[in-house]
Amino acid sequence: MLSKILNKSLQRTCSRQFSTIPDILKQNNYLQKRHIGSEQTAEEMLKLLGCKNIDDLIHQTIPSHIYDNTALEYNGSKIPDEPKTEQETIQHLYELSEKNKSYKNFIGNGFYGTHTPPVILRNFFENPGWYTAYTPYQAEISQGRLESLLNYQTLVMDLTGLPVANASLLDESSAAAEVVNLAHGASGSKRTKFFISKDCFPSTISLVQTRARFLNVEVVVGDHKTYDFAANEEQLCGVLLQTPDNEGILHDFTQIFSSFKDPKKIIKAVASDLLALTISKAPGEMGADVVVGTSQRLGVPMGYGGPAAGFLAAKDDLKRKLPGRIIGVSKDAQGNPALRMALQTREQHIKREKATSNICTAQALLANMSAMYCIYHGPKGVRDIAKRVNGFAQVLHSLLKEIGYQVKGNGNQLFDTVAISVPGKASEIVALFEKHEINIRKQNEDLISVSFDETHNLEDVQRLVEIFSAYIKVNTSAKHIADLHLEQRIADLDGNVKRTKLDYMTQQVFNHYHSETEMMRYMHRLQTKDISLVHSMIPLGSCTMKLNAASQLIPVSFRGFSKIHPFTPLNQVEGYTQMLNNLKEWLKAVTKFDDVSLQPNSGATGEYAGLLVIRQYLESIGQGHRNVCLIPTSAHGTNPASAIVAGLNFQPVGVVNGFVDLKSLKEQAEKYKDNLACLMITYPSTSGIYEETIKEMIDVIHHYGGQVYMDGANMNAQSGFTSPGFLGADVCHLNLHKTFAIPHGGGGPGMGPIGVKKHLAPFLPNNPNINVSQSNTAISSAPFGSASILPISYSYFMQLAKEGVKKSTAFAILNANYLRKRVQGHYQILYENEIKYCAHEFIIDCRPFKEYDIKEVDIAKRLMDFGFHAPTISFPVAGTMMVEPTESESKEELDRFAEALIKIRQEIQMVIDGKYSKTDNPIKNAPHTHSVLLKSEWNHPYTREEAAYPLPWVKSQGKYWPPVSRIDDPYGDRNFICSLNGFC
């Protein structure tokens, strides 16, 4: 008691002593002033807009009845009041990371230790030239990452033995779940059963069950060795088996796959391991139609669950039905090979209600890391790693069998895992190993397993055997183990499962860059082909390409965050637990929701997870028949695809002059009142408008028994001033890779946590390995999704604090309105007569130029000559461009972008006036490459300098040169090539 009194007295004394602190002694290294790019010029910008100050702008922009004076705090949750400096934040996160115990890990279960080559870690993973790029929708300025993704597709195709692969999915389990959609769509309504082997990973089984649940597909979990496929064939739409399986055993499924009488009506899928496939039989040779898995162990740290790239390879006749993105080879206007996203008619923005998957489900940065890892090691190097891992498993299998343990399978049928039967003793043995700072896996009370990876060595095997020996009191000394003839314990894989054809990764790229110098130069050469935030602003509407601060990203590489297995016992992850709990509280404060799930590992997955929560809730109250989802045409483009994947019947709601037609909404709600499940609405809308009637719309849906899903794509215009919970929504996902500073990584990673009201909380996603909720559904492989990138958003809140989060929204609105004002008069701005000020984005109408054969895509290509990425084109209104500058851009950069648009408008006017022809002008010929400008002949009505340097600052600031001319998309679709074999 006395010490407490003395401590309080001392605190009061110190408080009095330092009550006035000179400014020079105060901390000054805060991110807030560096995060917001235009604060120093705000007065000048506001003057142009006719506003007294930024509060004046906000109050004229955001409707008063949706303005929340208590934003950023809710029910005890609140954003930090005081910001931390960059150094304080990094130190805090380092201390949290050190609270996580880095035990030796042998858990496996789909996640494995790996060594990221330092040259890749430093020059790629930690390089903003790679991680700040956006999805390669503008292919001409994305050739570097497109080539890298083509490398990824090629290695996946080679190892799986199938002719088509996509450019990554989110993780292994969600890739497996996509097989359900493939099978369901391909089979017709009569086939309603999907078989999955009980030997698949638990997360895979769980996600397959989740995906099938609302597609009216019955999942049969059984033993593929005894299941009567013949008797059930006419009901089966798909089969998913795994090799190596949950117990580490390799299989040959040729006999099963060849037994089907009508194999074309059944999708035959295999979950596998790319490292294992360097030495084991390719599923394509077994007759598989689809192969799924993850490339995590190819150079991507486990990161407590992610991010890491899933993969999906398939037979050629399935290529137009595959989920996600496929990189294909085409040619440019000069006839040179060029890359682009192939078959983009599958894009959900275009297909909407006909979409079968969501293209915004990729891990581009991590897929590229795995591709670079395979380039670094080459086919022999990767194969040697696989053999070493396999050798450890065979040695342990042999030694445990010798000392009396009952081990599963034969040594020459294993890859990396040894499963040991220990009737009733699993918990006891796992606890014993934990005392030795070693984690092994408890599969059930009778079975444990040990999985090896690239990070292990022979001393680890020795230590394992010592502990296993001591447990059953067998005297096996270290010296005895060291003297054993280990080479006699390693055999070639059984002939049925061994890979006999080693003709994979034969392309030059996998066999050339093996010195660090060459590797570094190759990565840099690809990087220079792309535009990212290191070059200029990326003004994509609804995509929020804001600053990804270095101080926010540094902690991602901390060992205590990056090396942790997602199924590590919770008592070993105190640092992660503290960070995740704090982040959840801050997200509750931002959204005014009662609970949050951090599991969804993309915005699209967040949408899907939120819709599943609604569907489960409706089932729980006897309203499971409700399956109609209303979506305004001004909603975010991924919404219809997510609704379809969740088994909902999508119905569009009309939009008039940018605003949701309230009359149409009421009519639709009345029409479908007996089956209305939900409304999906984006706020503010993709029209850049704060809907005045948002609360009334929400009340209408609730009146008719539905729930309201709010898309969080535009939270950058809500945070600090209003919130989904305040407006009355029931669930909302948050794009942490947009509003909360996680970088886009060339099209992934992302995180899309969902917040829910109290009545929906019991239905948040769970995980079969680590319980994180009360439900029985999972939507990602790991319980907290891509947990290792969550320190970025955590740091965002710590460094900006309450004032900075609010100010970020305010300046996002200021920058958008300033840029809108700069180009008004030169272009028609949609809805400028309906609203005085826009939200954080606005739409430029390019349709008036159509009669002169100038389209929005032409303007997008011409912007490349100025060194800019285009805004979002053709969405939400065809023939338009949607612009979002974000709060991180300076007035100087905004002015440059405005000047570029104005210059292009002048060039359009020259076409209108007949000074340029419709077919030969700087816009239609853009982008202009080195090779085009250096040709000896130049027969265009404009000069080379006008083509390359349309404004003086383009030359003075350092010219970005597009590496290819305009790409011929139709040619690429007609001549489908998705591997290096058609590019090199």
N, C-alpha and C positions, 0 to 999 in steps of 0.2 A: 504493500500500500504506500509506504514511504517513498519507494522508488518511482511509483506512478506520479505522486504529488510533485516530486523533484523534477521529473521529466516534463510535466505540464508547466511548472514554474520556469524551467529553462526555455521551453518553447515560447512562453509569453515574453520572456526577457529578449530572446532572439528576435521575436516578432516586433517588439518595440524598437530594438536596436537598429533593425534594418527595414523599418517601415517605409522609408523613402530611399529608393535605389536609383542612383544616377543612371541615365540612359546608357552611358558608356559601359556600365557593368552588366547590362541586361543581355540575355541571349538574343542573337539576331539572325541566326542561320536557319530560318524557317522556310519550308517549301512553298507555303501559300503564295508568297510574292513571286515565286518562280513558276508556279503552276499556272497562274492566270497571266496570259500574255499581253493583255491590253489595258491593264489597270492604270498605268501611267498616262495613257492617252484617252482615258474614259471621258474626260470633260469635253474634249474636242469632238469625240464620236457622238456623245449625247447632244451636243449643240446641233450637229447635222440632223439629228432625229427630232429636234424641237422639244427635248426633255430637260427639265431643270437639273435632275440628278438621276441616279440609277433607281432609286426608290420610286420616283415618278414614272419611269419606264415600266417597272414591274407592276405597279398598281394600274397602269393603263393597259397592260397586257394580260394579266391573270385576273379572271373574273373574281369579284370580291367575295362571292358566296362559296367559292372553293378555296379561298386563301385561308390557311391555317396558322394562326398566331402561335400555336404550340407545336409547330412542326419540329421534327428531330428529337422528340421525346414522347414516350408512351408507356403508361402502366409500369413505371419504375425503370424502364430502359431509356437511355439517352446517349447521344453522341458526346464524346469528351468535350468539355468546355474549353480547355486550354491545349493549344497545339504543342507537340514535341518537336525539337529540332531534328534535322536529319541524323545527326550523330546519336542523339538520345534514342531515336526510334530504332536505328540499326543495333545499338547496344542492347536495348530491351528485347528485340527479336532474337539476338544472339543468345541472350540469357535464357529465353524461352526454349530455343532449339537445344540448348545444353541440358535442359531438364528431361529431354527425351533420351532414353537409355539405348545406346547403340550396341545391343548384344549381337553376338554371332547369330545369324539368321539362317534357318533351314526350313522355313515354313512352306515355301513354294505356293501351291494353290493358285497358279496363274501369275505370280509376281516373284521376281528374282533379282538378286544383286547383279550389278554389271559395272564395268569400268568404262566411263565416258572418256575417250581419248582427250587429253588436255587441249590438243589443237582444235578439237571440235567444241569443247566446253567454252574456250575463250573466244574463238573466232566465229562461232556460230550461235550457240545457245545464249551466250551473254552479249551478243552483238545486235544493237538496235537496227542495223541494216537488214537483219533477218526477222527479228521478232516484232518490229512495228509495221511490217507490210500488211496489206489487207488481202482478202480473198481475190484470186486472180481473175476477176470479171473483165478487166481490161488487159487482155493477153499480151498486147504489144509491149507493155511496160512491166510484164511479170515473167519474162522468159527465163530468168535465173531460177526462181522457185519452181516454175513449171518443169524445167529440165530436171531439177532435183526430185520432184514428185514422179516424173517419168522413170527416173532411176529406181525409186521406191516400188512403183508398180511392176517394173521389170524383175526385180529380185523376188517379189512376191509370186509373180507368175512362174518364174523359173523354179522356185522351191516347191510350190504347190503342184506344179505340173498341169496348170490350167491356162488357157489363152487370154483371159481378161481379168484385170484386177482394178479396183477403184483406188483413189488417191488417199485412202485412210477412212476409218470410222472412229468412233469415240473410245472404245475399249473392246476387249474380247467378248464379253457377255452381251453387250448391246449389238455387236456384230452378229452374234448368234441369234438374237431376237429378231434381227432383220430377215433371217431365213424363214421365220414364221410368216411374215408378210409376203415374201417371195412365193412360198409354198401355197399359201392361202389364195393368192392372186392367180397363180398358174393352174390350180387344180380344178377350179369350179366349185359349185356349192355342195356337190354330193360328197366330196371327200372332206371330212371334218375332224380327222384324227392326226395328230402330229406326235411321232415317237421320238423320245430323247433317252439316251442311255443313262442309267443311274450312275455310270462311271464318269460322266461329265463333271466338271467343277460345280460345286453347289451354287455359286453365283450365276453360272450359265443356266442351270436348271431353273433357278428362280426368275431370271429375266425372261426366259422363254415362256414360263407360266404366266408372268405378268402380261407379256405382249399378246398371248393367245386369249387371255381372259375375256376381253371385250370385242374380239373378232369372232367369237362363237366357234373357236377351235378347241377341241379337247386334247390336252397334253397327256400322253401316256409315258410315265417314267418307268422304265423296266430294264431287264437284263438282256442286252442284245444277243447274248450267247444262247438264250433259251426262248426268247420271244418268238411267237408263231407269226412271222411276217406274211406267210402265204395266206393264212386264214384271215388276216386283217388288211390285205393289200388294197382291196377295193375301197376301203374307208380312209386309207392313209394319203395325206397330201404331202407329207415330208418326214424325213428321218434325219436325226442328228446324232452322230457318234463321235467319239474322241480318241485320238492317239497322239502322243502318249496320254493315257487316261489319268484319272484322279489318283490312282495308285502307282503311276509312273510306268505302266506297262504299254508297250507298243503293240499295235494291232495291224492286221491286213484285212480290210473289209471287202475285198474283191468278191468273195463267195456270197456275202449278203447282198451286195449291190447287183450282182449278176443274176440273182435268184428271182428278181421281180419280173412278172410276165409282161407288164406294161410300164417299163421304167420311165418313160417320158412324162408320165402323169404324176410321178413322185419325185420331189426334190431330195436328192441324196446328198447330205451335207456332212462334213467332217470338221470338227474343231481340232486344230493342231498347233504346233510350236515351230516357228521358223528355224530356230537353232537346231532342234531335233531333226528337221527335214533336210539338213545338210548331210546327214548320215543315214536317215531312215526313209522308207519308201514314200514316194509322193502320192498323196491322195488322188490326184488326177489319174495316176496309173491304176488305181483301184476301181475307177469308175465313178468317182465323186463328181457331182454337178457343181458343188459349192464347197469352198474351204474358208473357214474363218479362224481368227486368232488375234494375237497381239504381237507387235514388234518391240515391246517394252524391253526385253532382255538384250536387245541389240543396241546398247549404248544409252538407254534412257533410264535415269534413276527411278526407283520405285515411288518416291515422293509420297508415301503414306496413301498411295492409291492412284496417283497420276499427276499430270497428264501423261498419257502414252498412246500411241496410235494403234487402233484396231485395224485389221485388214479383212478384206473379202475378195476372194477370187472365184471365178465362175467359168462355165462353158460359154462358148461364143453365142449360142442362141438365147442366152439370158441377159446379154449386155444392155439391152434397152429397158430392162426391168430392174437393174441393179440400183441399190440405194447410194446416195452420196454423189461424189464427183469422180469423173474419169478424165484423165489428161490424155489428149489425143494429138496426133501429128497432122498438121495441115501444111499449107504453103502461104507465103505472103504475096503481095502484089507484084514482086519481082521474080516470083517463082522459086524462092528459097524456102527450105524447110522451116517451119515455125510451129510453135506449140500453142494449144488453147484447151479450155475445158470442152470436152467432146459431148455430143448429144445433149446440148443445153436446153433442148425442148422439154427435157424432164424437169427443168428448174421449176420450183414450186410457185414462183411469181407468175409463171405462164400457165401451168396446168391447174393450179389452185385446187378446185374440188376433185380433179382427176388425178391428183398427185398420189403416188404410192409410197413415197418416203420423203424425208426432209433433207434437202441438200446441205443445210447448215448443221451438219453433223460430221465434223472432220477434225483431225489433229495434225494439221499441215506441218507445223514447226517440228513436231516430234517424229512424224513420218520422215521428214527430211533429215533429222538427226540419225535415225536408223539407217537411212540410205547412205549417209556420210560414214557411219560406222562400218558398213560393209565395203565401202570404197577404201577406207583406211586399212582394213584388214585383208581385203581381197577374199576370193572364194576359199583358198587354202587356209588363210588365217582364221576365218570363221569356222571352217571345218575342224581345224585343230582345237579350237576352243570347245566345240561340241564333243570331240573325242575325249578331251581332258575331263569335261564334266561327266560324260558317260563312264569314263574310267573310274572316277571317284565312286559313282553309284555301284558299279560292279564290284569294286574292292570291298565297300562296306557290306554289300549284300552277301558276298562270300564269307567275310569275317564273322558277321552276325550269325550266319547259318552254322558256321564252324563252332562257335561258342555256345550254341544251343537255342538261338531264337528261331521262331517260325516266321520266315519272311515270304512275302508274296512273289509269285512268278519265278521265272528263271533269269539268271543274271544277264544272259544274252538277249533277253526280251525287254530289258529296261532301258530308259534313257537317262533321266537325272534323279529319279525318286526311288527310295526304298521304303516299302510299306511293311510294317511289322505287326504281327498279331500278338496282342498282350491282354488276354481276356480279363476285363475288370480292372486293369491296372493303368490305363492310359493317363488319367489325371495325375496319378502319383508319379509316373515317369516324366511327364512333361514338367511337373513342378520341380523334380530333381534336376533336370537339365537347366531350368530357369535359375536355380541356385548357382549354377556354374556359368551364368550369363550366356546361356545358349537357348535359342528358341527353336523347338521342333513342333510339329503339327499334331494335334489331337483330332483325328477324323471322327471317332466316336469312342466310347469308353473301352472298346476292345481293339482299337486299331490306331496306331500312330504312324507317322511317316517322316522321312528326312529327305529334303530336296537340295541338290547341289546346284551351284551356279559358277559363273566365271570368277567370282571373287574368292572362292574357297581354294584351299591348298591341302597338301598331304598331311600337314600337321593337324588340320581340322578333322580329317578322317581319323587320325590317331587319337585325338581327344575324344571323339564320339565313341570309339570302340572302348576306350578306357572307362568311360562312364557307364556304358551299357554292360561292360564286364563286371564292374564293381556292383552294379545293381543286383546281378544274379550271383555275386560272389565267386566269379571266375577270375583266377589270377592271370591276367594278361598284361604283362608289363610293357612299358613303352619300348624298351629295347627289343622285346620279343616281336612286337608289331613291326618295328623298323627293320628287323632281320628277315621278315617273311619275303618270299619270292612273289612280289606283287604282280609282275608281268604275267605270271601263270594264272592270276585271278581275273585277268581282262581278256575277254574273247570278242571275236567279231560278232556283230549282231546276227541273230537268227536269219537265215536266208529268206524267210517269208516277210520280214520287216526291214531288211537291210536295203539301203539305196544302192543300186548297181550302176545307175547312170549319173556321172558327176559332171555332166555338161551343163552346168548352171553358172550364171554370172560370168559368162565368157566374154562379154562386151568389154571394150577397151577401158571404159571408165572404172570398172572393178579390178582392173589388172595393171593400172599405170601409176596412180597417185599414192605411192607407198612411202615416199620420203616425206618428211614433215613440210619441207619447203614446197614441194609440188602440191601437197594436200592443201596447205594454206593458200597458195595461189589459185587453186581450182575453186575453192569456196569464195575467195574474193572476186574472182572473175564472174561467177554466177551472181554474186551480190550486186555488182556494178550494172547488171542488166535490168535491175528492178527499181521502181520508185517506191520509197518508203517514207516514213516521217523524218528520216535524216536528210531528205532532199527538200521537201515542201509539205504544205498542208494537204491532207486527204479529206476533201469536203463531202464525204458520203452521208446523205441523209439517212437517219435512223440507224447509223452505224457508229457514231460518236468516236471518232479517231482522235482522242485527246492525248495529252502527255502521259507517257509511261515512264515515270521518273526513275532514274538509276538507283536512288536510295530506296525506292520501293521494291526494286527487283533484286538487289544484292542478297537479301536473306533467302531467296529461293535456292541459292546454291549452298547454303549452310548445310553441313553434313547432318546435323540434327534434324533437319527437315527433309532433305533429299534422299537419305539412305534408309528411311524407316519403312518397314513392311506394313501394308494396310491392316493386316490381321494380327499385329503385335498386341499382346495383352494390354489392356487399358492402364494397368498400374505402371507401365513402362513409358507412357506417352503423356506425362503430366504437362509438358510444354505445349504440345499440340492441343490437348484438351482445354487448357486455359485460353489459348489463342482462339480456338473455334467457338468456345462459349462466349467470349467477349465479342467476337464478330457477329454471332447470332443476335446478341443483345443490341448491337449497333444497327443491324439490319431490321430488327423489330422496331427500333426507334424511327428509322427512315420510312418504313412502310406503315407503321401503326397496325401491325398484325400481332397475333398472340403467340405464334410459333413459327419457326423457320427450319427448313431442311436444306442442308448444304450438299446433298448428294448429286443433284443434276449437274452434269459436266458439260453442258452447252445451253445456250438460250433455247434451242429447239427442244432439248430434253427437259428443260424447265417447263416449257409449254405442255409437253406430253405428261410430265409428272403432275402438273396442276390439274389437267383434265382428268387424269386417273383418280386423283383425290376427290374430285367432284363426283365422278361416276361411282366410286366406292361409297361415298356418303349417301348418295341417292339410293343405292342398293340397301344401305343400312336402315333407311326409313321407309322401305317398301316401295320406292319409286325407281327401281332399277330399269324400268321400261323406258324412262326418259332418255332419248338419244339424239335430240335435235340441238345443234349448235348454231346460233346466229352470229354472223361475222360481217360487220360493215366493210364495204369495199375500201375504206380508208384505214383499215387495220393493217398491222404489220404483215409483210408478205409470207412469213412462215406459218401464220395461223391456220389457214385451210389445210395445209399438209399435216400439221400436228393433229388437227381434229380428225382427219381421215385415219391416221395411224392409231388414234385412240378409239376407233370404232364408232365415231359420231357421224351423224348425217348433217353435213354442212349446208346451211342456207344463207345466202347473201342478203345484206340489208343495204338499201340504197343510200347514196350520198348526194346532197344538193348543195352546189356552191362550196364544197369542201366540208360541210357539216353533215353529220349523220341525220338522215331524214327521220325525225321522231315519229311522224305519222306512219312511215313504212315500218319502223321498229315495232310500234304498237300493233300494227296489222299482223306482222309476222308472229309476234308473241301471242296474240289472240288466236291466230290460225293454228299454231302448234302448241297451244297451252297444255294439252294432255301429255305431250311428249317433250316439252321444252326442258332441256338439260341445263343450258348455259348460254350466256352471251360472252363472246371474246371481243374485247375492245382495247384499242391502244390509246393511251392518254398522255400528253396531247396526241392527237391523231397524226398520221403520216402526212396529212395536209398541212401540218405546222400550225394547227389550230387548237386552242383550249375550248373544248365544247362547252357552251353555256348550259346545255341541258344534261350534262353528264349525270348528275344526281337523279334527275327525273328518269333517265334511261335505266339506271340501276334499279330504281323503285319499280319500274314497269316489269322488269325481269323477275324481281323478287315476288311481285304480286302474282305472277303466273307460275310460281313454284320453281323457278330456275335459279341457278347460281351465276355469279358474275366473275369471269376470269379477266383480269386486266394484264395486258402485255406490258412488261416493264422496259421495252426497248427504248422508250423515251423518258426514262426516269431522270435523265440529265436536265429535263425541264420541270421536274417535280420537286426534287430533293431540296428541302429547306423551306418550301412554300406551301406544299400540300402533299398528299400521300394517298395511295390506293385505299388504305384502311379508312382514312378520313372521308374519302369520297363514297365509301360504302361497298367497295369490292370485297369479294370473299377470298380470293386467292390472286397472287401476282408473282411472276418470276422476275428476277433482277439479272440483267446482263452485267456481271462484274467485269467482263472484258469490254464494256462500253462505259457506263457511268462511273465505275469504280476502279478504273485504271489498269486492269489486267490487259496486256497487249494482245492484239489479234493474231499475231504469229503467222501471217500469210494465209489465214483461214482456219485458225485453231491453234492454240488452246482457247478454251472459254470456260466460264462457269455460269450456271443459271439457277442459283438457289431460289426456292419458292417460299413465300410467306403466306400464312393462312390465318383466318379467323378461328376462334376457339373450337367451333363445332366441326371444323375440318381437320384439326390437329391429329386425332387418332389415326388418320389415314395417310400420314406422311410416309415417304418411302423408308423401308427397312433394309436389312442385309442378313443373309443366312449365316454369316460368320460372326458378325458383331452386331448385337441388337442396338438400334438407334431410335426405334419408334415402336408403336404397338401393332403396326399393320403387317401383312404377309406379302407385300409387294416390294420389288426392288427395281430400280431403273438404271443403275450403274454397277460395275463390278465391285467397287469399293464403297464402304459406308459413307464416306465424306467426299465422294467423287474425286476430282483432281485437287486433293488437299494441299499439295506442295505449292500451288500458286495463290492460295488464299492469304499468305502473308502480304501480298501486294495490296489487296483491298484493305486488310488490317492496317497496314502502314498508311494508306490513303486517309483513313479516318483519324489515325493518331496524329498525322502531320498537318492535316487541314483543320481538324476539329470542327466544332459547330459552325463557327463563323465562316471558315474556309469552304465547307460543303455548301452552305447557303450562297456564298459569294460565287462559287463555281457555276451554280445554276443561273444566277443573275447575269454573269458575264457571258455565259453561253447565249442567253437571250439578247444581250447587248450586241455581241459580235454578229449574230444572225441578222438582226435588224439593221445594223450598220451596213453589212454587205448587201442586204436586200435594197437598202436605200441607194447604195452606190450604183447598182445596175438597173434600178428603176428608170424608165425613160428610154433605155436601150433595148430592154426586153420586156415582154409582158410577164407580169408576175401573177400567178394564179391567186385568186381570192383577195387581191389587194383592195378591192372595193368592199369586201365583206368585213375585213378586219384592218384596224389601223396599224397594229404591230403583230408580227408573227411570234411563234414560240421560238424554239432553238433551231428551227429549220424552215425553209421556204421552197417554193416550187417555181422554176422558170419554164415558161411555156414556149416550146420550140415549134409547135404546130403551124404557126403562121408562115414558116419558111419552107414548108413541105412542097408548095407549088413550084419552088425554085430548086427542088431536089436537094435541099439541105435538111438533114434530120438531126435529131439529138445525138445519134451515134457519131455523126460527122464532127460535131462540135467537141465531143469527147475525145476523138482522135486528134483534133487540132490542138487541144489543150496539152497534149504530150509534147508538142514542139516548144511549149513555154515551160516545160518541166513540171507540169501538174498532173495529178490523177484526176479523172473526171468525177463529178458528183454522181449520185445514183441516177441511172437513166431508165426511162420508160416505166417508172413506178413512183407513186401509186397510180399515176395517170399516164397512159401511153403517149409518147411524143413530148415528154417533159424531162426536166432534170431537177432532182431534189437536192438542195444544198444545205449542209450543216457544218459550220466552221469550228465549233467547240470553243470553250473558254480559254484554251491553251494557246491560241494563235494571237500574234501581235497585230496591231493596226497596220504595220508595214506589210506583213504577209497578206492580210485581208485586201489591202490596196493593190498589191501585185496581182492577186487573183481577179479582183474586179477589173483591173487594167487589161488582163488577158481576155476576159469575157467581152469587154468593150471593144478591144481590137478585133476579135473574131466577128463581133457584130458589124464592124466597119467593113470587114471582108465580105460578109454576107450582103451588105448593101451594094458592094461592087458587083456582086452576082445579079442582084435585083436590077441594078442600073445598066447591066449589059457589059460592064467593063471586063468581067470574067465570065467565061461560059459556065453553064451548069455542071459540066463534066470535067473541066480543067481549071481548077482554082486551088488555093492553098488549103482549103478545108476538105475538099473531096480527095485530095492527094495525100493528106496527112495520115500518119506521121512521116516526116522526112528523115531518112537515115543518112549516115555517112556515105554509104555506097551510092545512093541516089544522087546526092549533091556533088559527088566527085566524078560522075559520069562526064565524058567529054562533050556530049550533046545535052543541050538544055533548051527545050522548045516550049516552055511554059510561059504564060503571060505575066508572070511575076519573077522576081530575081531569086537567085539562090540565097542571098542574104535575107530577103523577106521570108523565105521558107524556114531558114534555120534560126534566125535572130529577129523574130517579129517585133520585139521591143528591146530597147538598149540594155535593160538590166538582165535580159536573158544571156547576153554575151558577158557582161561585166561580172555577174555572180557565178559564172561557171556553168556551162551548158550541159544539161542531161541529154544524152543521145539515145533515142529509142533504138534498140538493137535490130528490130525487124520492121518492115513496112506493114501496111494494113493486111491483116490476116483474112484469108478466104475461108469463112466458117462453113458454107455449104460444101466446099470441096472436102473439108475434114470429115463432115458427116457422111458424105458419099463414100469416102475412102477411109474406113475406120481402122486406125492403127494406134495402139495404146502401149507400145513398148519401145525400147531403144532400138530394137532390130529394124524398125522402119524410119529411124531418125538419124542414126549415126552414118 
